[in-house]
Amino acid sequence: MKRIFSNLDLNKVTRFLISFYVIGVIGMALPWTSAVFRFLTPFSLLMCFGLLAYFHESKPTTRSWLLYLLVMVVGYAAEVIGVATGIVFGAYEYGQGLGVKVLDVPLILGPNWLFLVYASSRVADGLLSHKPFNQTNKPIAKAYLGVLQIILGSLVMVAYDLIAEQVAPKLDLWTFEAESVPLQNYLAWFGLAVIFHTLFRLFKVPTGNPLSTRLLLLQALFFVVLALLL
């Protein structure tokens, strides 16, 4: 991929993404363009995932690929079971805003689960790489740090979902049957996130990527601004 896009620069890509999401906010907020921008949502996500893959800092191993695949499959399966039964996240359904659906769940959600685990893991690593967390080599302290990284990364994912929930129905992404999002949804998100982050830690899946935190923050800000405008 880097041979194809050899001229990409992190700062240029960041500026492009900022402009991209600003245009997205405007397009989503205007009644006469919102339908077009909703249609483009899954394609924009695929573009972002491609850019993220480009800036991945290490060559993925077979083990990494298997873990990536596992997160996508399990995350997607949880959505399928959740939509069909309501026992995972609560009673909800997906709209048309995330593109093609299989078993009533948008296909883009598999890669999106992977993106969220990958990016939130990077955020947790970054936050815990500073003093006093990085000043110990004792095995027990390292074990506690690993647990803290798992919990922090999982909380980042839940926070992201909490933000997205405020605007999802207005963008025809998904809608809960209840008037408010049930606590069950956030507990399920946290539980799945803990499982995925634990697997990433146990198998030492590399998540080094200078773009992932920026992209996650941009998406969160995108939802926040739209929640205020719509």
C-alpha positions as CSV (number, residue, x, y, z in Angstrom):
1,M,0.0,0.0,0.0
2,K,2.8,2.4,0.8
3,R,4.3,1.9,-2.7
4,I,1.0,3.0,-4.2
5,F,0.6,6.0,-1.9
6,S,4.2,6.9,-1.3
7,N,3.6,10.6,-1.2
8,L,1.2,10.6,1.7
9,D,2.3,12.7,4.7
10,L,0.8,12.5,8.2
11,N,0.2,16.2,8.6
12,K,-1.3,16.6,5.1
13,V,-3.6,13.6,5.7
14,T,-4.6,15.1,9.0
15,R,-5.5,18.4,7.4
16,F,-7.4,16.6,4.7
17,L,-9.4,14.6,7.3
18,I,-10.2,17.8,9.2
19,S,-11.5,19.4,6.1
20,F,-13.3,16.2,5.2
21,Y,-15.2,16.0,8.5
22,V,-16.0,19.7,8.5
23,I,-17.6,19.3,5.0
24,G,-19.3,16.2,6.4
25,V,-20.8,18.1,9.3
26,I,-22.1,20.8,6.9
27,G,-23.4,18.2,4.5
28,M,-25.2,16.2,7.2
29,A,-26.7,19.3,8.8
30,L,-28.2,20.8,5.6
31,P,-31.6,19.3,4.8
32,W,-31.0,19.3,1.0
33,T,-27.7,17.5,1.1
34,S,-28.1,15.2,4.2
35,A,-29.4,12.2,2.2
36,V,-26.4,12.3,-0.1
37,F,-23.9,12.5,2.7
38,R,-25.7,9.7,4.6
39,F,-25.3,7.5,1.5
40,L,-21.6,8.3,1.4
41,T,-21.0,7.4,5.1
42,P,-19.9,3.8,4.6
43,F,-17.6,4.8,1.7
44,S,-16.0,7.5,3.9
45,L,-15.4,5.0,6.6
46,L,-13.7,2.6,4.2
47,M,-11.5,5.5,3.0
48,C,-10.5,6.3,6.6
49,F,-9.7,2.6,7.3
50,G,-7.5,2.5,4.3
51,L,-5.6,5.6,5.4
52,L,-5.3,4.0,8.9
53,A,-3.8,0.8,7.4
54,Y,-1.3,2.9,5.4
55,F,0.1,4.5,8.6
56,H,0.3,1.2,10.6
57,E,3.9,1.2,11.9
58,S,4.7,-2.5,11.9
59,K,4.2,-5.4,9.5
60,P,1.3,-7.4,10.7
61,T,2.1,-11.0,11.6
62,T,-0.1,-14.0,11.0
63,R,-1.2,-13.8,14.6
64,S,-2.1,-10.2,14.3
65,W,-4.2,-10.9,11.2
66,L,-6.0,-13.7,13.0
67,L,-6.8,-11.3,15.9
68,Y,-8.0,-8.6,13.6
69,L,-10.3,-11.1,11.9
70,L,-11.5,-12.4,15.2
71,V,-12.5,-8.9,16.4
72,M,-14.3,-8.2,13.2
73,V,-16.2,-11.6,13.3
74,V,-17.1,-11.5,17.0
75,G,-18.0,-7.9,16.9
76,Y,-20.3,-8.4,13.9
77,A,-21.8,-11.6,15.4
78,A,-22.6,-9.7,18.6
79,E,-24.4,-7.1,16.5
80,V,-26.3,-9.8,14.6
81,I,-27.4,-11.5,17.8
82,G,-28.2,-8.2,19.4
83,V,-30.4,-7.0,16.6
84,A,-32.2,-10.3,16.3
85,T,-32.8,-10.9,20.1
86,G,-32.2,-7.7,22.0
87,I,-30.2,-9.6,24.6
88,V,-26.8,-8.1,24.0
89,F,-27.2,-4.3,23.6
90,G,-31.0,-4.0,24.1
91,A,-33.7,-3.8,21.5
92,Y,-32.5,-1.8,18.5
93,E,-32.3,-1.8,14.7
94,Y,-30.0,-0.4,12.1
95,G,-31.2,2.2,9.5
96,Q,-29.8,2.8,6.0
97,G,-27.0,5.2,7.0
98,L,-24.2,2.6,7.3
99,G,-24.8,0.9,3.9
100,V,-25.4,-2.7,2.9
101,K,-26.7,-5.0,5.5
102,V,-26.4,-8.8,6.0
103,L,-28.7,-10.3,8.7
104,D,-30.0,-6.8,9.4
105,V,-26.5,-5.5,10.3
106,P,-24.3,-3.2,8.1
107,L,-21.2,-5.0,6.8
108,I,-19.1,-2.0,7.7
109,L,-19.5,-2.7,11.4
110,G,-17.0,-5.6,11.3
111,P,-14.1,-3.3,10.3
112,N,-15.5,-0.6,12.5
113,W,-15.3,-2.8,15.6
114,L,-11.6,-3.5,14.7
115,F,-11.0,0.2,14.2
116,L,-12.4,1.1,17.6
117,V,-10.4,-1.5,19.5
118,Y,-7.2,-0.7,17.5
119,A,-7.5,3.1,18.0
120,S,-8.6,3.0,21.6
121,S,-5.7,0.7,22.4
122,R,-3.4,3.3,21.0
123,V,-5.0,6.0,23.0
124,A,-4.6,4.0,26.2
125,D,-1.0,3.3,25.4
126,G,-0.3,7.0,24.8
127,L,-2.0,8.1,28.0
128,L,-0.1,5.6,30.1
129,S,3.3,6.1,28.4
130,H,4.0,9.2,30.6
131,K,5.2,9.5,34.2
132,P,4.6,7.9,36.6
133,F,3.2,4.9,34.6
134,N,6.4,4.3,32.5
135,Q,8.9,4.4,35.4
136,T,8.7,0.8,36.6
137,N,10.1,-2.5,35.4
138,K,8.7,-4.7,38.2
139,P,6.6,-7.6,36.9
140,I,3.7,-7.0,39.3
141,A,3.6,-3.3,38.4
142,K,3.7,-4.1,34.7
143,A,0.8,-6.5,35.2
144,Y,-1.3,-3.8,36.9
145,L,-0.3,-1.4,34.1
146,G,-1.6,-4.0,31.6
147,V,-4.9,-4.2,33.4
148,L,-5.1,-0.4,33.5
149,Q,-4.5,-0.2,29.8
150,I,-7.3,-2.7,29.1
151,I,-9.8,-0.8,31.3
152,L,-8.8,2.6,30.0
153,G,-9.0,1.4,26.3
154,S,-12.4,-0.1,27.0
155,L,-13.7,3.1,28.7
156,V,-12.5,5.1,25.6
157,M,-14.7,2.8,23.4
158,V,-17.7,3.2,25.7
159,A,-17.2,7.0,25.7
160,Y,-17.1,7.0,21.9
161,D,-20.3,5.0,21.8
162,L,-22.0,7.3,24.3
163,I,-21.2,10.3,22.0
164,A,-22.3,8.5,18.9
165,E,-25.6,7.5,20.5
166,Q,-26.6,11.1,20.8
167,V,-26.9,11.6,17.0
168,A,-27.2,8.1,15.6
169,P,-31.0,8.1,15.2
170,K,-30.9,11.5,13.4
171,L,-28.4,10.2,10.9
172,D,-30.4,7.0,10.3
173,L,-27.6,4.9,11.7
174,W,-29.4,2.9,14.4
175,T,-32.4,3.4,16.7
176,F,-33.3,1.8,20.1
177,E,-36.9,0.9,20.8
178,A,-36.7,2.6,24.2
179,E,-36.8,6.4,24.4
180,S,-33.3,6.4,25.9
181,V,-30.3,4.1,25.3
182,P,-30.5,1.3,27.9
183,L,-27.6,0.9,30.4
184,Q,-27.4,-2.7,29.0
185,N,-25.9,-1.2,25.8
186,Y,-23.0,0.4,27.6
187,L,-22.4,-2.6,29.8
188,A,-22.2,-4.8,26.7
189,W,-19.9,-2.4,25.0
190,F,-17.6,-2.4,28.0
191,G,-17.7,-6.2,28.3
192,L,-16.8,-6.8,24.6
193,A,-14.2,-4.1,24.7
194,V,-12.5,-5.7,27.7
195,I,-12.4,-9.0,25.9
196,F,-10.9,-7.5,22.8
197,H,-8.4,-5.4,24.6
198,T,-7.3,-8.4,26.7
199,L,-6.7,-10.4,23.6
200,F,-4.7,-7.6,22.1
201,R,-2.6,-7.4,25.3
202,L,-2.1,-11.2,25.7
203,F,-1.1,-11.7,22.1
204,K,0.9,-8.4,21.9
205,V,-1.0,-7.2,18.8
206,P,0.8,-4.0,17.5
207,T,-1.3,-0.9,17.4
208,G,1.4,1.7,16.7
209,N,-0.2,4.2,14.4
210,P,0.2,8.0,14.4
211,L,-3.1,8.5,12.7
212,S,-5.4,6.4,14.8
213,T,-5.8,8.7,17.8
214,R,-6.4,11.7,15.5
215,L,-9.0,9.8,13.5
216,L,-10.8,8.6,16.6
217,L,-10.9,12.2,18.0
218,L,-12.1,13.6,14.7
219,Q,-15.0,11.1,14.5
220,A,-15.9,11.9,18.1
221,L,-15.9,15.6,17.4
222,F,-18.0,15.0,14.3
223,F,-20.7,13.4,16.4
224,V,-20.5,16.1,19.1
225,V,-21.0,18.9,16.6
226,L,-23.8,17.2,14.8
227,A,-25.5,16.4,18.1
228,L,-25.5,20.2,18.8
229,L,-26.7,21.1,15.3
230,L,-29.4,18.6,14.6
